[in-house]
């Protein structure tokens, strides 16, 4: 269960294993956003994505594990990391503007550097936001913090903001080891990279995923994530027709049963990270994207255009650490794919 420090390490690893990456596009720093193929030739295809939030590295590990271990007749397309720049870390993100990579060990180091080297746009409590070169840099997350079009954000409209991973004790995501990427829309709304899938204006990483989906027409979309808790859950999406809805429900029932039977802890009964979820049973959340707003994430977009789609969430503080996080995510994905195969026999 390898943890990659840099995106280039991931690319070197998959190439050594004999996979041939297909370049879908390039991030602003020139890093290729790649897709890898596994499985057979049967259609419809399965699409697996991970790493849209670079702090969530067990999703990346799970995607790579599935790439190697899946045994299916269906075509499988995997984007193992949708944010190559963020995966390289906060020091790397700063190097894009500074020309060199600073040595950072804590958020306090970040705060001092941003004050010394950047133009401060906003500072309140523990949040400092500065612009350096082409990018914004913050000490904390900013999602949902400001009104759309806030005046101090104007220099960053249409640009990126990076903030550092800061939690201690998370395997794969130490303080400053990853850079979480936020996008400021042209209208001044601060979102993250897992949005914009339904908008004409979209960062390249979202367009890469969207264009791949248009080409492969996936019958199942799985997006592998993590969150800050100690249990497991996933979000499902209501479907466009009764047949897809029935199979989404069958996949959901099988996934949560398999994970519960494995002994992995589930998120608490009724847990939901927002009011836009239906929570009929423990660990299973049905997301209503229209109520959430913010545009469609990848699984929302998959459900809206193609068919069954899930966002799989493992808890970063699960007792078994990184290995359990990866294994639980892989179990859920394998179970969904097994039911998917039943549908198309």
Secondary structure, 3 states (H helix, E strand, C coil): CCCCCCHHHHHHHHHHCCCCCEEEEECCCCCEEEEEEEECCEEEEEEEEECCCCCCHHHHHHHHHHHHHCCCCEEEEEECCCCHHHHCCHHHHHHHHHCCCCCCCCHHHHHHHHHHHCEEEEEECCEEEEEECCEEEECCCCCCCCCCCCHHHHHHCCCEEEEECCCCCCCCCCCCCCEEEEEECCCCCEEECCCCCCCCCCCHHHHHHHHHHHHHCCCEEEEEEEECCCCEEEEECCCCCHHHHHHHHHHHHHHHHHHHHCCCCECCCCCCCCCCEEEEECCEEEECHHHHCCCCCHHHHHHHHCCCEEEEEEECCCCCHHHHHHHHHHHHHHHHHHHHHHHCC
